[in-house]
């Protein structure tokens, strides 16, 4: 691991006349908790209160129970060290502070070793409704609670191990694995006895998408299928056109057990699916109307 000893930087995407350029940082930093200002804590408190108000009845039971068990403070930015005591005792995971986006291999290596990178800085007040890259609120509020769940914690480690292997296979394998992460860890839904619920971090940390993913008629909601997901493009600039639904976290873990190398080889020459596609073979919970969809922009 690269350990940064200087004052942590706030590393964000670079905007140029040719568009957005991702900027990566590899350093591991101590959380500068004493350096957070009143605006930083107020932003956390505002976002925390807003999400906890709308998530009951929308987020899965495991997420809400885990977040309560962690003891995240509602009125100030939590200290990583305090959360680590609870998290490590529960599942052996540890939070580490980072300055921004990590290169893929660094990210995979951390997950493979049960270390979860959390961006140390939080969005500015003018970014409270939208920020392009992951910040402390997205990482900490959205991702970390489910690491308390043993099945999901194991899935995340297995994903990291698979990522290290995919990095050696090539860019097509990485693309397929990225789609799996996007449609599960970031934007996944789970089926409970009382209906569909959210577990994806990109949804639970967003007020608008927390409502849209379950209550809008526009998106598709389709049953989890590993190879189908690996072939499905996604959206980074709007709400998702399609959400994939798992039956349990154990299902995710079982899907990750096999060696993906033969799958990568088999799918290498298969065409990808546009984000809004519904196929005859899909297990469809809801076929979306497509209202408001853009015809381009899938990645």
C-alpha positions in Angstrom: 0.0 0.0 0.0 1.1 3.6 -0.7 0.8 5.6 2.5 0.5 9.4 2.3 2.0 11.3 5.2 1.4 14.8 4.0 -1.9 16.8 4.4 -4.6 14.8 2.5 -5.6 16.3 -0.8 -9.1 16.6 -2.2 -8.7 14.8 -5.6 -11.6 15.4 -8.0 -12.2 15.0 -11.7 -10.5 17.5 -14.0 -12.8 19.5 -16.3 -11.3 20.6 -19.6 -12.6 22.0 -22.9 -12.6 18.4 -24.1 -14.7 17.1 -21.3 -14.2 15.4 -17.9 -10.9 13.7 -17.2 -10.8 11.3 -14.2 -7.9 11.9 -11.8 -6.7 9.1 -9.7 -4.8 9.0 -6.4 -3.2 6.0 -4.7 -2.3 7.3 -1.2 -3.8 6.0 2.0 -4.4 8.9 4.4 -5.4 9.4 8.0 -8.9 10.9 8.3 -8.3 14.5 9.2 -11.3 14.6 11.5 -10.2 17.7 13.5 -10.0 19.6 10.2 -13.6 19.2 9.2 -15.5 22.5 9.4 -19.0 23.3 10.5 -20.2 23.2 6.8 -18.8 19.7 6.5 -20.6 18.4 9.5 -23.8 20.2 8.5 -23.6 18.6 5.0 -23.3 15.2 6.6 -26.2 15.9 9.0 -28.5 17.2 6.2 -27.8 14.3 3.9 -28.0 11.7 6.7 -31.4 13.0 7.9 -32.8 13.2 4.4 -31.9 9.7 3.5 -32.9 8.1 6.8 -36.3 9.8 6.4 -37.0 8.2 3.0 -35.2 4.9 3.3 -37.5 3.0 5.7 -39.8 0.9 3.5 -37.4 1.4 0.6 -34.0 0.2 1.7 -33.6 -3.5 2.6 -33.8 -4.5 6.2 -30.2 -5.6 6.3 -29.0 -2.1 5.3 -31.0 -0.2 7.9 -30.2 -2.7 10.7 -26.5 -2.7 9.9 -26.3 1.1 9.8 -28.0 1.3 13.2 -25.6 -1.4 14.6 -22.6 0.6 13.4 -23.6 3.6 15.4 -23.1 6.2 12.7 -23.5 9.7 14.2 -26.4 11.6 12.6 -25.2 15.1 13.4 -21.5 14.9 12.6 -19.1 13.1 10.3 -18.3 9.7 11.9 -14.7 8.8 12.8 -13.3 6.0 10.7 -11.5 4.6 13.8 -14.7 4.3 15.8 -16.5 2.5 13.0 -13.6 0.2 12.4 -13.9 -1.2 15.9 -17.4 -2.3 15.2 -16.9 -3.3 11.6 -13.7 -5.4 12.1 -15.3 -7.2 15.0 -18.3 -8.1 12.8 -16.8 -9.2 9.6 -13.0 -8.5 9.6 -13.3 -5.5 7.3 -11.4 -2.2 7.8 -12.1 1.3 6.4 -9.1 3.2 5.0 -9.0 6.9 4.1 -8.3 7.8 0.4 -8.1 11.1 -1.5 -10.4 10.3 -4.3 -10.8 7.7 -7.1 -8.4 4.8 -7.1 -6.8 3.0 -10.0 -8.7 -0.2 -10.7 -5.9 -2.6 -9.5 -5.4 -0.7 -6.3 -9.2 -0.8 -5.6 -9.4 -4.5 -6.3 -6.4 -5.2 -4.1 -8.0 -3.4 -1.1 -11.3 -5.3 -1.5 -9.5 -8.6 -1.9 -7.8 -7.9 1.5 -11.0 -6.7 3.2 -10.1 -3.1 3.2 -12.7 -0.6 2.0 -11.5 2.8 0.7 -13.5 5.8 1.9 -12.9 9.2 0.4 -11.9 11.4 3.3 -13.6 14.6 2.0 -17.3 15.4 1.8 -19.1 17.4 -0.9 -19.5 21.1 -0.7 -22.9 22.6 0.2 -23.5 23.6 -3.4 -23.1 19.9 -4.4 -25.6 18.6 -1.9 -28.0 17.2 -4.5 -25.4 15.9 -7.0 -21.7 15.2 -7.2 -20.0 13.3 -10.0 -17.5 11.3 -8.1 -17.8 9.4 -4.9 -17.3 11.5 -1.7 -17.3 10.6 2.0 -21.1 10.5 2.2 -21.6 8.2 -0.7 -18.8 5.9 0.5 -19.6 5.9 4.2 -23.4 6.1 4.3 -24.0 4.1 1.1 -21.3 1.4 1.0 -20.1 0.7 4.5 -23.2 -0.6 6.4 -23.7 -3.7 4.3 -20.1 -4.7 5.0 -21.5 -5.7 8.4 -23.5 -8.4 6.6 -21.4 -11.6 6.4 -22.7 -12.7 3.0 -22.3 -9.3 1.4 -18.9 -8.8 3.1 -17.7 -12.1 1.5 -19.1 -11.1 -1.9 -17.1 -7.8 -1.8 -13.9 -9.7 -1.0 -14.6 -12.2 -3.8 -15.3 -9.4 -6.2 -11.9 -7.8 -5.3 -10.1 -11.1 -5.9 -11.9 -11.5 -9.2 -10.9 -7.9 -10.1 -7.3 -8.7 -9.5 -7.6 -11.7 -11.8 -9.6 -9.8 -14.5 -7.0 -7.0 -14.5 -4.5 -9.6 -15.8 -7.0 -11.0 -18.4 -7.6 -7.7 -20.2 -9.9 -4.7 -20.8 -12.9 -6.7 -22.0 -12.9 -8.8 -18.8 -12.6 -5.6 -16.7 -15.6 -4.1 -18.6 -17.8 -7.1 -17.8 -16.7 -7.0 -14.1 -17.4 -3.3 -13.9 -20.9 -3.9 -15.1 -21.4 -6.5 -12.4 -20.3 -4.0 -9.7 -22.5 -1.3 -11.2 -25.7 -3.3 -11.3 -25.2 -5.0 -7.9 -23.0 -3.0 -5.4 -24.0 0.4 -6.8 -27.5 0.1 -8.2 -28.9 -3.3 -7.0 -32.3 -4.1 -5.8 -33.2 -7.1 -3.6 -36.5 -9.0 -3.3 -37.9 -9.2 0.3 -41.2 -10.9 1.4 -42.8 -7.4 1.5 -41.6 -6.3 -2.0 -38.5 -5.0 -3.8 -36.0 -3.0 -1.7 -32.8 -1.1 -2.3 -29.3 -2.3 -1.3 -27.1 -0.5 -3.9 -25.0 2.3 -2.5 -25.5 4.6 -5.4 -29.3 4.5 -4.7 -29.3 4.6 -0.9 -27.1 7.7 -0.9 -29.4 9.5 -3.4 -32.8 10.9 -2.5 -34.0 11.1 -6.1 -33.0 7.6 -7.2 -34.2 6.0 -3.9 -37.7 7.1 -5.0 -37.3 6.6 -8.7 -35.9 3.0 -8.7 -38.9 1.6 -6.9 -41.8 4.0 -7.7 -41.3 5.2 -11.2 -42.8 3.4 -14.1 -39.9 4.4 -16.4 -37.2 1.8 -15.5 -37.1 -1.9 -16.0 -36.8 -4.2 -13.0 -35.3 -7.5 -14.0 -34.2 -10.6 -12.1 -30.4 -11.1 -11.5 -28.6 -13.0 -14.2 -24.8 -12.9 -14.1 -24.0 -13.1 -17.8 -26.9 -10.9 -18.8 -25.5 -8.2 -16.5 -22.0 -8.6 -17.8 -23.3 -7.8 -21.3 -25.5 -4.8 -20.3 -24.4 -1.2 -20.6 -25.3 1.4 -18.0 -25.8 5.1 -17.3 -23.5 7.3 -15.5 -25.3 10.6 -16.1 -29.0 9.8 -15.3 -31.1 7.5 -13.3 -30.7 3.9 -14.5 -32.9 2.5 -17.2 -32.7 -1.0 -15.7 -32.3 -2.3 -12.2 -31.4 -5.9 -11.5 -33.1 -7.7 -8.6 -31.3 -10.4 -6.4 -33.2 -12.9 -4.3 -30.6 -12.8 -1.5 -27.1 -11.8 -0.7 -26.2 -15.5 -0.7 -27.3 -15.6 -4.4 -24.6 -12.9 -5.1 -22.0 -14.9 -3.3 -22.8 -18.1 -5.1 -22.7 -16.3 -8.5 -19.2 -15.1 -7.6 -17.7 -18.5 -6.6 -16.9 -19.8 -10.2 -13.9 -18.8 -12.1 -15.0 -16.1 -14.5 -12.2 -16.7 -17.0 -14.3 -19.1 -19.2 -17.2 -16.7 -19.0 -15.1 -13.8 -20.2 -13.9 -15.9 -23.1 -17.4 -17.1 -24.0 -18.8 -13.5 -23.9 -15.9 -11.8 -25.6 -17.5 -11.8 -29.0 -21.1 -11.4 -27.9 -22.7 -8.0 -28.5 -23.6 -5.9 -25.5 -27.1 -4.9 -24.6 -28.3 -1.2 -24.5 -29.2 -0.2 -20.9 -32.9 -0.3 -21.4 -33.2 -3.7 -23.2 -35.7 -6.3 -22.1 -35.2 -9.8 -23.5 -37.6 -12.6 -23.8 -35.4 -14.7 -21.5 -35.5 -12.1 -18.7 -37.3 -12.6 -15.5 -39.2 -9.3 -15.6 -40.6 -7.8 -12.4 -41.6 -4.6 -14.2 -41.2 -3.6 -17.9 -40.4 0.1 -17.9 -42.3 2.7 -20.0 -39.0 4.4 -20.9 -40.4 7.8 -20.2 -37.6 10.4 -20.2 -34.9 8.1 -21.5 -32.1 9.4 -23.6 -31.4 7.5 -26.8 -27.6 7.8 -26.3 -25.1 7.9 -23.5 -25.0 4.3 -22.4 -21.5 3.2 -21.4 
